[in-house]
């Protein structure tokens, strides 16, 4: 903006009352950006993840028992994971939501068929950053389950393998 445009904006902002100003605090929840599948190959800081964790989190998988598992991020185009129409919940204060999912056409059965999802406003790299932050702050729950908080207070639950690497990590709705 030029200095004249900034001055005009300042004048306008002083003339309108609060009721005339849109509340944009949660506008990120409404934004749904999609990324190509190749984005997953260029993610950085994935040293704490097993080889299959990225696929599990961002695409969903069919495990050895033929069960649909994972799928916690909707913004990658062309994945095997899909949200079942009309099952998406409202978002919580972090932008996290849940929905029933299927992977390769197989409906998920664990957790009543639901997966929790990272906010639509987050990029895949931001998801990795949040998981790493929660991983650094993790506390033991039971078995191979841990939970950690991000600096914003988002809780992420994760499963670790015997080497301490992330198998799965999902936001708590």
C-alpha positions in Angstrom: 0.0 0.0 0.0 1.1 3.5 -0.7 1.3 6.0 2.2 -1.8 7.7 0.8 -3.7 4.4 0.8 -2.5 3.7 4.4 -3.7 7.1 5.4 -7.1 6.5 3.8 -7.4 3.1 5.6 -6.6 4.8 8.9 -9.2 7.4 8.3 -11.8 4.8 7.4 -10.9 2.6 10.4 -11.4 5.6 12.7 -14.8 6.3 11.2 -16.4 2.9 11.6 -17.6 1.4 14.8 -16.6 -2.1 16.0 -20.0 -3.4 14.9 -19.0 -2.6 11.3 -15.8 -4.6 11.5 -15.8 -8.2 10.6 -14.5 -10.6 13.2 -11.7 -12.5 11.4 -10.2 -14.4 14.3 -11.4 -17.8 13.0 -11.1 -17.1 9.3 -8.3 -19.7 9.1 -10.9 -22.4 9.9 -12.8 -21.6 6.7 -9.7 -21.7 4.5 -9.1 -25.0 2.9 -5.9 -25.2 1.0 -5.0 -28.3 -0.9 -1.5 -29.6 -1.6 -0.2 -32.0 -4.2 1.0 -35.4 -3.1 4.5 -34.5 -4.0 4.5 -32.1 -1.0 4.9 -35.2 1.2 8.2 -36.0 -0.4 9.7 -32.6 0.5 8.7 -32.4 4.2 11.5 -31.4 6.5 12.3 -32.4 10.1 10.8 -35.9 9.8 13.7 -37.6 11.6 11.4 -38.5 14.6 8.9 -40.3 12.2 9.0 -43.9 11.0 9.0 -44.4 7.2 5.3 -45.2 7.1 4.1 -42.5 9.6 3.8 -39.7 7.0 1.6 -41.9 4.8 -0.4 -43.0 7.8 -1.0 -39.4 9.0 -1.5 -37.6 5.7 -3.0 -40.3 3.4 -4.4 -43.2 5.6 -3.4 -46.8 5.2 -5.0 -50.2 5.0 -3.1 -52.3 7.5 -2.0 -56.0 7.2 -5.4 -57.1 8.7 -7.3 -55.2 5.9 -8.4 -52.4 8.3 -8.5 -48.7 7.4 -6.2 -46.7 9.7 -4.8 -43.2 10.1 -5.8 -40.3 7.9 -5.6 -37.1 10.0 -5.1 -34.4 7.3 -7.5 -33.7 4.6 -5.5 -31.2 2.5 -3.5 -33.5 0.2 -5.0 -34.2 -3.2 -5.2 -37.7 -4.6 -4.7 -39.7 -1.4 -6.4 -43.0 -0.6 -8.1 -41.4 2.4 -11.5 -39.8 2.1 -13.9 -38.1 4.5 -17.3 -39.7 4.4 -19.8 -37.0 3.3 -22.0 -35.4 6.0 -19.9 -36.8 8.9 -17.6 -33.8 9.6 -17.9 -32.3 13.0 -17.6 -28.6 13.9 -14.1 -27.4 14.8 -12.9 -26.9 18.3 -11.0 -23.7 19.4 -7.8 -25.0 17.7 -9.5 -25.7 14.4 -9.4 -29.5 15.0 -12.4 -31.5 13.8 -13.4 -35.1 13.4 -15.1 -37.1 10.6 -15.8 -40.6 9.6 -13.3 -41.8 7.0 -12.5 -44.5 4.5 -9.2 -45.6 3.0 -9.2 -47.2 -0.5 -13.0 -47.4 -0.1 -12.7 -49.4 3.2 -14.5 -47.6 6.1 -12.5 -47.1 9.2 -13.9 -49.1 12.1 -11.6 -48.1 15.0 -12.9 -45.1 17.1 -16.4 -45.6 15.7 -15.0 -44.9 12.2 -13.8 -41.4 13.2 -10.4 -39.8 12.7 -9.5 -36.4 14.2 -8.0 -33.9 11.8 -5.4 -31.2 12.0 -6.8 -27.7 11.2 -7.5 -27.0 7.5 -5.6 -23.8 7.9 -2.3 -25.7 8.6 0.1 -26.7 5.9 1.6 -30.2 5.9 4.9 -28.7 7.1 3.1 -26.9 9.9 1.5 -30.3 10.9 5.0 -31.8 11.1 6.2 -28.9 13.2 3.3 -29.2 15.6 3.9 -33.0 16.0 7.6 -32.4 16.6 6.8 -29.8 19.2 4.3 -32.2 21.0 6.9 -35.0 20.7 9.5 -32.9 22.5 6.9 -32.2 25.3 5.5 -35.8 25.4 4.4 -37.5 28.5 3.9 -41.3 28.8 0.2 -42.4 28.9 0.3 -46.3 28.6 1.7 -48.9 26.3 3.3 -47.1 23.4 1.0 -44.1 23.7 2.2 -40.6 24.6 0.7 -37.2 24.6 2.2 -33.8 24.1 1.2 -30.1 23.9 2.2 -27.5 21.4 3.0 -24.0 22.5 -0.6 -22.9 21.5 -2.0 -25.7 23.8 -3.0 -28.1 21.1 -2.9 -31.7 22.4 -1.4 -34.3 20.1 -1.5 -38.0 21.0 1.1 -40.2 19.4 2.2 -43.9 19.2 5.9 -44.6 19.2 7.8 -47.7 18.1 10.4 -49.5 20.2 13.1 -47.0 18.9 11.0 -44.0 20.0 10.0 -43.0 16.5 6.5 -41.8 15.7 4.2 -44.4 14.1 1.1 -42.1 14.3 0.2 -38.7 15.7 -3.2 -37.1 15.7 -4.8 -34.0 17.3 -7.1 -34.6 20.3 -10.6 -33.3 19.5 
